[in-house]
Amino acid sequence: MKKLTGKDFILGFQHMFAMFGATVLVPIITGLDIATTLLMAGLGTLLFHLITGGKVPAFLGSSFAFLAGYAAIAPKLADGASNIEMIPYASLGVVFAGLLYLVLALLFKLFGAKRVMKFFPPVVVGPMIIAIGLILAPSAISNCQTNWILAIVAFLTIVICNIWGKGMVKIVPILIGIGVSCALAIILQLCGVTIFSPEQIQGLKGADWIGFPIKWDQTVFVINDASKAISAIIAIVPIALATMMEHIGDISAISSTVGKNFIADPGLHRTLTGDGLATSLSALFGGPANTTYGENTGVLALTKVYDPRVIRIAAVFAVILSFSPKVACLINMIPTAVIGGVSLILYGMISAIGARNLVENQVDLSKSRNIIIAAAILVTALGFNSVGGLSFTVFGIAINLSGLAIAALVGILLNAVLPGKDYEFKDEEQQGVDFKL
C-alpha cells in the first residue's frame, strides 16, 4: 500500500468541502446542531469504513429523507428556534430506524447477494441512479438562484480546472471553485453587495475557536417521556424502508463509477450495517441520520480519485473541525449560491453515471419490457418526488414513501413480472469497463 502524500490530504480536504453543502443544510432546516452534525458525519464515515473493510470510497453525510420525521416530531418553534424539548425524541426514532438496516443486512447475509440482487438488474438500477441526480437537480437550481453570478463562477471554475487544468489543478477543481467564488463573494461584499448578513458576520466574530461539539440537551439520554418516545419511533422508523432502497442505489452508483463490485465485496450486508449503525450512532448524540451520499458519487466521477483513504482523511478533517465553533460558523457562511454552482456539476454527474451504467451493461432499450421499466421508474421517481412522495396509514401508523423508494418498488415489481429477463448478477468482482452490476 502506497504511503499517504500531501496531495492525498488536499484531496481529502476537497472531498470534505464538497460534502458540506448538503450535510449542514439538514441541521439548518431541522434545528440540529451543525458542529454535532460535522462530528457525526466524520465518525459515521469512519465507522462505515471499519465495518466495510475500508474498501468502499463512500462519505456518509446528512440524510434528507428524514426531514419529514423531524418536522412531525420536533418542528421548529414559531420564532424559528430549535425545538430542544422534542429533538431528543425525534433522534430516538432515527436510532431505531438505523437499527432496521441490520434486518435487511441479515437477509443479504443469509440469502446471498446473487439471490437478492436478481431483483436489481441494470435496467432497474440504471434509471434509479439517473433519478437520484434528477431529483437533486431542483435543489441545485434553487441554490443558484440566490446569486447566479457566484454560482456561474463556481461552475465555470470547476469546468475550466477539470478540462484544461494540469497536475493538482485538474484533480482539486471543486476546492478551487469554492475558493474562487468565495473570494468573489468577499469582493462583492466590500463593494456594497450584501452576500453575508450582519448576523452571520457578528456570529463569526463571537464564535469560540474551541468548543465541544455535542449538546447534551439534544441527545436521547435526556428522554423521560415513554409515550412521546414510542410515538416518535412509530412515526420515524418506516422512513428507513425508503432510505434502504436509496442505499442500494447509492452503492450501485459508486460501484459503477469506480468499476468495482461493492455489492459483492464487501457486500450489501456490510454496507447496510455500516450505514445503519452510523445513523444510530449519530442520532444517539443529537446528529441527523447518515446516508451514503449521492454527492459523494459526483465527486468521485469528477475527480477520478477513488482511494478510500482520501475519504477517511475527509472524515478526520470533519471530526477535527467540529471542535471549532468558529470554523463551523465560517463553513456555514459559504454562500448558498456557491454550493449551488458546485451541485450543478455533481448532480448532473450522478445522472450521467446512471446512463453510463445502462450503456456498459448493454441494456437493450429497443425491448418493450426494458423501455417500460425504465420509463416507469423515471416517471414515478420524479413525479412522486414533486408531490412529496406517497403518504398512507397502516394500523394507525403514518408512512411516507419517497419518490425514489416508490420508483424502486415499481421497477422491481415490473422486472419480476414482465417476461424476457436476460440478466444474471455476477458474484465475482469485475474490473474496469467489463464491470456488471
KOLNUSE-591323 format. One record per residue: residue in three letters; z negated, x negated, y of N, C-alpha, C in turn. Coordinates in steps of 0.05 Angstrom, whole numbers, plus 32768, in hexadecimal, padded with zeros to 4 digits. Each point is the difference from the previous one (the first is absolute). Example, Ala and Ser with C-alpha at 12.3 -4.5 7.8 and 13.67 -1.06 7.14 Angstrom:
BEGIN
ALA7F647EF87F8E80008012801880007FEE8018 SER800E800780157FFF7FF080187FF2800F8016 
***
This chain:
BEGIN
MET80007FEF7FE880008011801880007FEE8019 LYS80138006801280027FEF80187FE880058013 LYS7FFA7FEB800F7FE980018012800780128018 LEU7FEC800C800C80048010801880067FEE8017 THR80128009801180077FF080187FFA800F8019 GLY80037FF380177FFC800D8019801380188004 LYS80187FFD7FF58014801680017FF580197FF2 ASP7FF27FFC7FEA7FF680177FF17FEB800F8010 PHE7FF07FF2800F7FEC800D8011800C800F8017 ILE80167FF5800B800E800E8016800D801A7FF5 LEU800B7FFE7FE7800C80177FF47FEB80157FFA GLY7FE87FF87FF77FEA80127FFB7FF7800E8019 PHE7FFF7FF180167FF8800B801A801580158009 GLN801A7FFA7FFC8015801380077FFD801A7FEF HIS7FFB7FFD7FE67FFD80177FEF7FE980128008 MET7FEA7FF380087FE9800F800A800780108018 PHE800F7FF480138008800F8018801280177FFA ALA80127FFC7FED801380157FF97FF180187FF5 MET7FE97FFB7FF37FF080167FF47FEF800F8014 PHE7FFA7FF380177FED800B80138007801B800B GLY801A8004800680088018800E7FF680197FF2 ALA800880047FE77FF880177FF17FE27FFF7FF8 THR7FF77FE87FFA7FE47FFD7FF67FEC80098015 VAL80037FF980197FED800780148005801C800B LEU8018800B7FFB8006801B800A7FEF80157FF2 VAL7FFB7FFC7FE67FEF80137FF17FE48003800C PRO7FF27FEA80057FE58003800C8002800C801C ILE80157FFA800F8003800C801B8002801E7FFE ILE800F80097FEC8004801D7FFC7FE6800E7FF5 THR7FF37FF37FEE7FEA800D7FF27FE57FFB800C GLY7FFD7FEB80117FE67FF9800B7FF17FEB7FF0 LEU800C7FF67FEB7FF47FEA7FF080007FE68011 ASP7FF17FED7FF87FFD7FE7800F80177FED7FFA ILE800C7FF4801580177FEF7FFD7FF77FE67FF2 ALA7FEA7FF580087FF67FE67FF37FFB80057FE2 THR7FF480167FF97FFB80067FE4801A80037FF1 THR8014800C800D801A80047FF4800D7FE57FFA LEU7FFF7FED8013800B7FE67FFB7FF27FF27FE9 LEU7FE6800180007FF07FF37FEB8008800B7FE5 MET8001801A7FFD8006800D7FE6801D7FFD7FF8 ALA80127FFE8013801C7FFA7FF980027FE47FF3 GLY7FF17FED800D80007FE57FF57FF37FFE7FE5 LEU7FE8800B7FFE7FF17FFF7FE7800E80107FEA GLY800B80178007800E80117FED80197FF27FF5 THR800E7FF1801180177FF17FF77FF87FEA7FED LEU7FEB7FF280077FF67FEA7FEE7FF7800B7FE5 LEU7FF3801780017FF7800D7FE7801880087FEF PHE8015800B800D801880087FF2800D7FE87FF3 HIS80017FE9800E800D7FE87FF57FEF7FF57FE9 LEU7FE6800380027FEF7FF77FEA800580107FE7 ILE8002801A8003800480127FE9801C7FFD7FF4 THR80147FFA8010801B7FFE7FF780087FE47FFA GLY7FED7FEE7FFF80067FE47FF9800F7FF18015 GLY7FFF800A8019800D7FF28016801E7FFF7FFE LYS800C80137FF2801D80007FFB801180118013 VAL7FF38014800B8010801380117FFC7FFA801E PRO80157FFB800E7FFE7FFA801D7FFC80198011 ALA7FE9800D7FFC7FFA8019800E7FE87FFD8012 PHE8003800B80187FE9800280127FF7801D8002 LEU7FE680057FFD7FF6801B80007FF68007801C GLY800C8015800C7FF88009801A7FF7801D8000 SER7FFB800B80177FF6801B8003801480157FF6 SER7FF780137FF1801180157FF6800180188013 PHE8018800980078003801780117FFC801A7FF0 ALA80027FFF7FE6800080187FEF7FE5800F8003 PHE7FEB7FF180077FE5800D80017FF9800A801B LEU80127FFF80147FFA8009801B7FF7801D8000 ALA800E80107FF07FF9801D7FFF7FE480047FF5 GLY7FF87FEF7FED7FE580027FF57FEB7FFA8015 TYR80047FEA800F7FEE7FF980157FFF80168016 ALA8017800B80068001801580157FF180197FF7 ALA800080057FE67FF380187FF67FE27FFD7FFE ILE7FF77FE87FF87FE37FFB7FFC7FF27FF48018 ALA800E7FEE800E7FF37FF3801780137FFF8018 PRO80078018800A8012800080187FF37FF48018 LYS80107FF380117FF47FF580187FF380168011 LEU7FEC7FF880107FF280138011801280088018 ALA7FF88014800F8010800B801580077FEB8015 ASP7FEF7FED800480057FEB801480107FE97FF5 GLY800880027FE780107FEB7FF47FEF7FEB7FF2 ALA7FE5800380007FEF7FEC7FF4800080037FE1 SER7FF87FEB7FF27FFF80017FE37FEA80137FF7 ASN8005800D7FEA7FED80137FF47FEE7FF07FED ILE7FED7FF1800C7FEF7FEE7FF17FF0800E7FEA GLU7FF9801980057FF0800F7FEC800F80057FE6 MET801B80078003800F80087FE980127FEB7FF4 ILE80047FEA800E80117FEA7FF57FF67FF67FE5 PRO7FE57FFD7FFC7FF77FF77FE6800880137FE9 TYR8000801A8005800780137FEC801E7FFF7FF9 ALA80107FFD8014801D7FFC7FFC80057FE77FF0 SER7FF17FEB800680037FE77FF27FF880027FE3 LEU7FEC80117FFA7FF780047FE58017800D7FF0 GLY800E8013800C8016800D7FF380167FEB7FF9 VAL80057FED801280147FEC7FFC7FF77FED7FE9 VAL7FE67FFA7FFF7FF57FF07FEA8008800B7FE5 PHE7FFB801A7FFD8007800E7FE6801E80027FFC ALA800F80028015801D80017FFE800A7FE57FF5 GLY7FF47FEA800980087FE67FF67FFA7FFD7FE3 LEU7FEA800C7FF77FF87FFE7FE48013800F7FEE LEU800E8015800B8013800F7FF180187FEE7FF7 TYR80057FEB801080167FEE7FF87FFA7FF37FE5 LEU7FE77FFC7FFA7FF97FF47FE6800880117FE8 VAL8000801A8004800880127FEB801E7FFC7FF9 LEU801180008015801C7FFB7FFB80057FE47FF5 ALA7FF17FED800A80037FE57FF67FFA7FFE7FE2 LEU7FEC80107FF77FF980017FE48017800B7FEF LEU800D8015800B8017800B7FF280167FEC7FFC PHE80067FF1801580147FEB7FFE7FF87FEB7FEB LYS7FE77FF97FFF7FF67FEC7FED8002800B7FE4 LEU7FF980197FFC8000800C7FE5801C80057FF5 PHE8012800A8011801A80087FF680167FEC8006 GLY7FFA7FED801180147FEB8007801380088016 ALA80097FEC800F801180058017801B800C7FF7 LYS800A7FF67FE9801B800A7FF78000801E7FFC ARG7FEB800A7FF37FFF801D7FFA7FFC8010801A VAL7FF07FF580137FFB800F801880177FFD8014 MET800C7FE8800180157FFB8014801A800C7FF9 LYS8003800C7FE98019800E7FFA800380188012 PHE7FEA8008800D80018016801380087FF6801C PHE80017FE5800380067FF5801A80197FED7FFF PRO8017800A7FF880187FEF7FFF800A7FFA801C PRO80137FEE8003800B7FF9801B800A80188010 VAL800B80147FF2800B8017800E7FE98010800D VAL7FE87FFD7FF77FE8800C800C7FF37FED8014 VAL7FFC7FE77FF87FF27FED801080107FF88019 GLY801A7FFC7FFD80117FF780177FFE80148017 PRO8006801A7FFC7FFE801380157FE38002800B MET7FEC7FFD7FEF7FE48000800A7FFB7FEA8014 ILE800B7FE87FFA7FFC7FE98012800F8005801A ILE8018800B7FFE800F800880187FF080138011 ALA7FF480147FF37FF18014800E7FE77FF4800E ILE7FF47FEC7FF37FE87FF4800D80087FF5801C GLY80167FF1800180097FF6801A800880158013 LEU800E80157FF78008801580127FE98011800A ILE7FEB80037FEF7FE9800F80097FF17FF18016 LEU7FFF7FE57FFD7FF37FF08014800F7FFE801A ALA801B80047FFF80117FFC80177FF8800F8019 PRO7FF9801A7FFF7FF8800E80197FE97FF3800E SER7FED7FF47FF27FE97FF3800D80097FE8800F ALA80157FF27FF5800A7FE8800F800D8009801A ILE801080157FFF800D800A80197FEB800A8014 SER7FEC800E7FF57FEB800B80127FF17FE9800E ASN7FFB7FEA7FF17FF37FE9800D80127FF38014 CYS801A7FFE7FFA80137FF3801380028010801A GLN7FFD801A7FFE8004801180187FEB7FFB8015 THR7FEA7FF37FF97FEB7FFA8014800A7FEB8014 ASN80137FEF7FF7800C7FEC801380187FF47FF2 TRP8017800B800580187FF77FF180077FE38007 ILE7FFA7FF6801780067FE480077FF17FED7FEE LEU7FE680047FFC7FF17FEF7FEF800980037FE3 ALA800680187FF8800980057FE4801A7FF27FFB ILE801380028012801A7FF37FFC7FFE7FE28000 VAL7FEF7FF580127FFC7FE380017FF57FF67FE5 ALA7FEC800E7FF67FF47FF97FE6801580017FEA PHE801080168000801580047FEC80157FE98001 LEU800B7FFC801880157FEC80037FF67FE37FFA THR7FE77FFA80087FF57FE67FFB7FFF7FFB7FE2 ILE7FF780147FF17FFE7FFD7FE3801C7FFC7FF4 VAL801380108009801B7FFE7FF5800C7FE58006 ILE7FFE7FF78019800B7FE680087FF47FE97FF0 CYS7FE580017FFD7FF27FEA7FF1800880017FE3 ASN800380177FF5800680027FE3801D7FF97FF9 ILE801280068012801C7FFC7FFB80097FE38009 TRP7FF87FF8801880097FE7800A7FEB7FEA8001 GLY7FE780077FFA7FEB7FEC800180027FEB7FEA LYS7FF47FE9800580007FEA7FED7FE37FF97FF9 GLY7FFB7FF77FE87FE67FF77FF87FEB80158002 MET7FE97FFA800C7FEA80138002800780188010 VAL80127FFD8014800780178011800C80167FEF LYS800F7FF97FEB800D80147FEF7FED800F7FEE ILE7FE97FF37FF97FEE800C7FED7FE7800C800D VAL7FFD7FFD801A7FEA800D800E800B80128017 PRO8014800F7FFC800C801080167FEE8015800A ILE7FEF800C7FEF7FEE801580097FEB7FF68013 LEU7FF57FE97FF97FEB7FF38011800C7FFA801B ILE80187FF48000800E7FF980198006801A8010 GLY800A80147FF28006801A800E7FE8800C800D ILE7FEA80007FF37FE7800A800B7FF87FF08018 GLY80017FE57FFD7FF87FEE8016801180038019 VAL801B80017FFC8012800380177FFC801A800E SER7FFF80167FF17FFD801A800C7FE48004800D CYS7FEC7FF47FF57FE58002800D7FFF7FEF8019 ALA800E7FEA800180027FF08018800E80108016 LEU8015800E7FF9800E801180137FEE8016800A ALA7FF0800B7FEE7FED801680077FEC7FF68016 ILE7FF77FE77FFC7FED7FF48014800F7FFD801B ILE80197FF67FFF800F7FFC80198004801B800E LEU800780157FF18004801A800C7FE6800B800C GLN7FEA7FFA7FF27FE68009800B7FFA7FF2801A LEU80067FE680027FFC7FF180198012800A8016 CYS8017800B7FF88014800A80147FFA801D8009 GLY7FEA800B7FF57FF8801B8009800780167FEC VAL800C7FFA7FEA800680147FEC7FE880027FED THR7FF680187FFD7FE780047FF080077FFF7FE2 ILE7FF87FEB7FF380037FFD7FE37FE580027FF3 PHE7FED7FF2800C7FE480007FF57FEF80108014 SER7FF180137FF47FF0801280117FE77FF0800A PRO7FF4800980167FE87FF3800B7FE980007FEA GLU7FFF80167FF17FEB80017FEB80057FEA7FEB GLN80197FFB7FF980067FEB7FEC7FF87FE5800B ILE80067FFB80197FFA7FE6800C7FE27FFC8002 GLN7FF2801580097FE37FFD80027FF37FFE7FE5 GLY800B800E7FEC7FF67FFE7FE580037FE47FF5 LEU80177FF3800680047FE57FF77FED7FED800D LYS7FFC8003801A7FED7FEE800E7FE480037FF6 GLY7FF880197FF97FE480047FF87FFB7FFC7FE2 ALA80157FFC7FF17FFC7FFD7FE37FF47FE57FF9 ASP7FEE80007FEC7FF47FE77FF780147FF07FEF TRP7FFB7FE5800080127FEF7FEF7FF980027FE3 ILE7FE680047FFA7FF780017FE47FF0801A7FFC GLY8005800E7FEA7FF180187FFA800480087FE3 PHE7FED80107FF5800180087FE4801380187FFE PRO80147FFF7FEE8015801580007FF8801A7FF2 ILE7FE980037FF57FF980187FF27FEB80108010 LYS8006801A80057FEE8011800E7FF180117FEB TRP7FE77FFA7FFB7FF2800C7FEA7FFD801E8002 ASP8001800B80197FFD801D8004801A800E7FF8 GLN80157FF17FF98019800C7FF780067FFB7FE2 THR7FEC7FF67FF280037FFB7FE37FF580177FF0 VAL800780017FE77FF780157FEF7FE27FFE7FF9 PHE7FF47FE980077FE47FFC7FF97FED80108011 VAL800A800E80147FEF801080118002801D7FFA ILE800F80077FEB8004801C7FF97FE6800C7FF5 ASN7FFA8019800A7FE7800D7FF78003801E7FFB ASP801A800980018005801D7FFB801380027FE8 ALA7FF580097FEA800F80027FE7801780148002 SER7FFB8016800E80148015800380197FF6800F LYS7FFB7FF2801680177FF5800F800E7FEB7FF0 ALA7FF17FF17FF0800C7FEB7FF08013800B7FEB ILE7FF780157FF38011800D7FEB8019800C800C SER7FFC800E80178017800C800E80157FEB8007 ALA7FF77FE9800A80127FEB8008800F7FF57FE9 ILE7FF27FFC7FE9800D7FF57FE8801680137FF6 ILE7FF9801A7FFF801380147FF7801980018012 ALA7FFC7FFD801A80168003801380127FE78000 ILE7FF57FE87FFC800F7FE88004800C7FF47FE6 VAL7FF280037FEA80097FF37FE6801C80087FF9 PRO8009801A8003801B80077FF880167FF0800E ILE7FFA7FF5801880137FF0800F800A7FE97FEF ALA7FEE7FF67FEE80077FE97FF0801880057FEE LEU800580197FF9801780077FEF801A7FF8800E ALA80008004801A80187FF8801080027FE28003 THR7FE97FF3800780017FE4800680067FEF7FE7 MET7FF8800A7FE980077FF17FE7801E80007FFB MET800E80168007801D80017FFD800C7FEC8014 GLU7FF580008019800A7FED80147FFB7FE37FF7 HIS7FEA7FFB7FF27FFA7FE57FF680167FF77FED ILE800880117FEE80157FF87FED801A7FFA800F GLY80068010801580187FFB80107FFE7FE5800E ASP7FE87FFA800B7FFD7FE7800F80037FE77FED ILE7FF380027FE980027FEA7FED801D7FFC7FF6 SER800E80177FFD801C7FFE7FF880107FF38016 ALA7FFA80078019800F7FF480167FFB7FE28002 ILE7FE77FF87FFD7FF97FE38001800E7FF27FE9 SER8000800C7FE8800D7FF47FE9801E7FFC8005 SER800C8014800C801D7FFE800680057FEB8015 THR7FEF7FFE801380037FEC80167FFE7FE47FF5 VAL7FEB7FFB7FF17FFA7FE57FF680117FF87FE9 GLY800880147FF080107FFA7FE87FEF7FFA7FE8 LYS7FE8800A80007FEE7FFD7FE97FF5801B7FF8 ASN7FFC80047FE67FF780197FF57FE280038000 PHE7FF5800780187FE3800280027FF580197FF1 ILE801280137FFA7FF780177FF17FF97FF87FE3 ALA800E7FEB7FF67FFA7FF67FE57FEB7FEA8001 ASP80017FEF80147FED7FEA80037FFA7FFB801D PRO7FE7800680097FE880037FF07FFC801C7FF5 GLY8011801380077FFE801B7FF57FF580148014 LEU800980187FFE7FF6801580127FE380067FFC HIS7FF67FFC7FE87FE380057FFB7FEF7FED8011 ARG800A7FE880047FF17FED801180048005801E THR80198006800880048005801D7FF2801A8009 LEU800080157FEF7FF2801880067FE27FFB8002 THR7FF67FF07FED7FE37FFA80007FF97FF1801A GLY80107FEC80077FFB7FF18018800180118019 ASP8014801180028003801280177FE880148002 GLY7FF9800C7FE97FEB80137FFF7FE57FF48007 LEU7FF97FE97FF47FE67FF480067FFF7FF6801D ALA80177FF6800B80007FF7801B7FFB80188013 THR800B80177FF97FFC801880107FE280097FFF SER7FF57FFF7FE97FE380087FFD7FEE7FED800E LEU80067FE67FFE7FF07FEB800E80018005801E SER80178004800A80048004801D7FF080188009 ALA800380177FF27FF3801880097FE27FFF7FFE LEU7FF67FF17FED7FE27FFC7FFD7FF47FF7801B PHE800E7FEE800D7FF67FF38018800C800B801A GLY800D80187FFF800A800C8018801C7FF98008 GLY800F7FF47FED801C7FFA8006801280157FF5 PRO801980008008801380147FF6800A7FFA7FE4 ALA800D80137FF3800C7FFC7FE680157FEA8003 ASN80027FEF7FEB80147FEB8000801980097FF1 THR80167FF38005801880067FF180137FE88000 THR80107FFE7FEB80147FEB7FFE801880068012 TYR7FFD7FF98018800F80048018801E7FFF7FFE GLY800E8014800A801D7FFF800380097FEA8013 GLU7FF07FFD801680077FEB801480027FE57FF3 ASN7FEE7FFB7FEC80007FE77FF2801B7FFA7FF3 THR800D80147FF5801A7FFD7FF480157FF88014 GLY7FFE800C801880137FF980157FFD7FE38009 VAL7FE87FF680027FFB7FE48007800B7FED7FEB LEU7FFC80077FE7800A7FEF7FEA801E7FFF8001 ALA800D80178005801D80008000800C7FF18017 LEU7FF28001801780097FF280187FFD7FE27FFF THR7FE97FF77FF77FF97FE3800180097FF17FE7 LYS8003800F7FE980067FF47FE67FEA7FED7FF6 VAL7FE88004800B7FE97FF17FF77FF080117FED TYR80007FF97FE67FF480117FEC7FE77FF47FF3 ASP7FF67FEA800A7FE97FF27FF57FE780108004 PRO7FF3800A7FEB7FE8801080037FEA7FF1800F ARG80007FE67FFF7FEB7FF1800F80028004801E VAL80188005800A80048005801C7FF2801B8007 ILE800280137FEE7FF3801A80057FE27FFD8000 ARG7FF67FEF7FEE7FE37FFB7FFF7FF67FF28019 ILE80117FEE800B7FF97FF380197FFE80158016 ALA8013801380007FFF801680147FE680107FFD ALA7FF880057FE77FE7800F7FFB7FE87FF1800B VAL7FFF7FE67FFB7FEA7FEF800A7FFF8001801F PHE80177FFE800D80018002801D7FF5801B8009 ALA800780157FF27FF6801B80087FE280017FFE VAL7FF57FF47FEA7FE280007FFD7FF37FF08016 ILE800B7FE880067FF57FEF80158000800E801B LEU8017800C80078003800D801B7FEF80198002 SER7FF9800C7FE97FEF801880017FE47FFB800B PHE7FF87FE77FFF7FE67FF8800B80007FFA801E SER80178005800D80027FFB801D8008801A800D PRO7FED800F800C80078018800F80157FFB8016 LYS7FFF7FE9800C80137FFA8016801C7FFD7FF4 VAL80037FF37FE9801A7FFE7FF4800A801B7FF7 ALA7FEE80107FF48008801B7FF7800A80108018 CYS7FF27FFD80168007800F8019801C7FF6800A LEU80047FE57FFF80197FF58008801780097FEF ILE7FFC80017FE6801480097FEE8007801D8005 ASN7FEB801080068004801C800580108005801A MET80017FEB8011800F80028019801E7FFA7FFD ILE80097FF77FE9801C7FFC7FFC800E801A8006 PRO801280008013800D801A8008800D800F7FE9 THR7FFC80198000800B80117FEB801E7FFC7FFD ALA800E7FFC8017801D7FFC7FFF80087FE77FF1 VAL7FEF7FEB800280067FE87FF27FFF80057FE2 ILE7FEC800E7FF77FFE80077FE4801780117FF8 GLY800980128011801780107FFB801A7FF07FFC GLY80047FEC801180177FEF7FFE80017FF07FE6 VAL7FE97FF77FF77FFE7FF27FE7800580137FE9 SER7FF580198002800380137FEB801D800A7FFC LEU80107FFF8016801C80087FFD800E7FF17FEA ILE7FF97FE67FFE800D7FEF7FEC7FF280047FE5 LEU7FE57FFF80007FF180017FE7800580197FF1 TYR80008017800D800380197FF2801D80037FF6 GLY80137FF78010801C80007FF780047FEF7FE8 MET7FF27FE97FFF80017FEE7FE97FF8800E7FE6 ILE7FEB801180027FF6800E7FE8801680127FF5 SER800D80108011801580127FF780177FF07FF4 ALA80067FE9800D80177FF07FF67FF97FF57FE5 ILE7FE77FF97FFB7FF87FF77FE5800480157FEB GLY7FFA80198008800580177FED801D80027FF9 ALA80127FFE8014801C80017FFB80097FE97FEE ARG7FF67FE8800680077FE97FF07FF780047FE3 ASN7FE9800D7FFC7FF680057FE5801380117FF0 LEU800C8014800D801480117FF380187FF07FF8 VAL80097FEE801380187FF17FFB7FFC7FEC7FE9 GLU7FEA7FF180027FFB7FEB7FEC7FFB800B7FE4 ASN7FF580187FFF7FFC800C7FE5801880117FF8 GLN80157FFE800F801A800D7FFA7FFD801E7FFA VAL7FF0800D80117FFD801D7FFE801B800E8007 ASP800B800F7FEE8019800D80047FFD801A800F LEU80048000801A7FFD80188010801880127FFF SER80147FF97FF0801680137FFB7FF880157FEB LYS7FEA7FFA7FF17FF580137FED7FF08016800E SER800680197FF97FF38017800D7FE17FFE7FFE ARG7FF57FF87FE87FE380007FFD7FF47FEC8013 ASN800C7FE980037FF57FEB801280018008801D ILE8016800B800980028008801C7FED80178006 ILE7FFC80127FED7FED801680037FE47FF68003 ILE7FF87FED7FEF7FE57FF580007FFB7FF2801B ALA80137FEF80087FFD7FF180197FFF80128018 ALA8012801480008000801380177FE680108001 ALA7FF680097FEA7FE880107FFF7FE87FF0800A ILE7FFF7FE67FF87FE97FEF800880017FFC801E LEU80177FF9800B80027FFA801D7FFA80198011 VAL800B80177FF87FFC801880107FE380097FFF THR7FF480017FE87FE480097FFE7FED7FEC800D ALA80057FE67FFE7FEE7FEC800D80008004801E LEU80188000800C80028002801D7FFA801C800A GLY800980147FF17FFB801C80097FE380078000 PHE7FF27FFC7FE97FE480077FFF7FEF7FEE8012 ASN80087FE780037FF17FEE80128001800B801D SER8016800C80088003800A801B7FEF80188006 VAL7FF7800E7FEB7FEF801880037FE47FFB7FF7 GLY7FF97FE67FFC7FE47FFA7FF87FFA80027FE3 GLY801580007FEF7FFC80017FE37FFD801C7FF6 LEU7FF480037FE97FFD801A7FF47FE280047FFA SER7FF58015800B7FE380067FFD7FFC80197FEF PHE7FED7FFE7FEE7FF980187FEF7FE47FFD7FF7 THR7FF580157FF57FE580017FF77FFE80067FE2 VAL7FF17FF07FF27FFC80037FE37FE280027FFA PHE7FF780177FF67FE380047FFB7FEF7FFA8018 GLY800A800880187FF17FFC801880027FE4800C ILE80107FEF7FF480037FE48009801B7FFE800F ALA7FFF7FF8801980187FFD8010800E7FE57FF9 ILE801980027FFA80107FE87FF880187FFE8012 ASN80067FE8800A80187FFB801080107FEA7FF3 LEU801980057FF980117FEC7FF580137FF68016 SER80027FE6800380127FF58014801D80047FF7 GLY80137FFD8013801C80037FFA80097FED7FEA LEU7FF67FE7800180077FEC7FEC7FF680077FE5 ALA7FE7800B7FFF7FF580087FE6801080177FF4 ILE800880138010801080167FF7801B7FF67FF6 ALA800C7FEE800F801A7FF57FF87FFE7FF17FE5 ALA7FEA7FF27FFD7FFC7FF27FE67FFF80137FE9 LEU7FF1801680047FFD80147FEB801B800D7FFA VAL800F80068015801A800D7FFD80137FED7FF1 GLY80007FE7800880127FEC7FF37FF97FFC7FE3 ILE7FE67FFE7FFA7FF77FFC7FE4800880187FEF LEU7FFC8018800B800680187FF1801E80037FFA LEU80107FFC8015801D80027FFD800B7FEB7FEC ASN7FF57FE7800280097FEB7FEE7FF980067FE3 ALA7FEA800E7FFD7FF780077FE4801080167FF4 VAL800880148010800D80177FF5801F7FFF8000 LEU800B7FF18013801E7FFF8002800B7FEE7FEA PRO801580087FF3800C7FEF7FEB800F7FE8800B GLY80047FEC7FEF80107FE980097FF17FE78007 LYS7FE67FFE7FF87FF07FE88007800D7FE87FF2 ASP80037FEA8010800C7FE87FF57FF17FE78008 TYR7FE5800280047FF17FEA80097FE97FFA7FED GLU7FFA7FE67FFC7FE97FF87FF07FF17FEA800E PHE7FE6800580057FEF7FED800D7FFC7FE77FEF LYS80027FE8800D7FFD7FE77FF27FE37FF68004 ASP7FF27FFB7FEA7FE57FF680017FFF7FE3800A GLU80147FF07FF77FFE7FE4800780067FFC801E GLU7FF67FEA800B80057FFA801C801C7FF78004 GLN800E800C8014801B7FF9800680007FEF801A GLN80147FF1800380017FEE8017801A80058010 GLY7FFE7FFA801A801880008011800E801A8002 VAL801B7FFF8003800F80188004800280117FE6 ASP7FF87FF57FEA8001800F7FE77FE880127FFC PHE7FED7FFF80147FE880107FFD8006801D7FFE LYS7FF4800D7FEC8003801D7FFD7FE4800D8001 LEU7FFD801480127FE6800D80017FFB80107FE7 
***
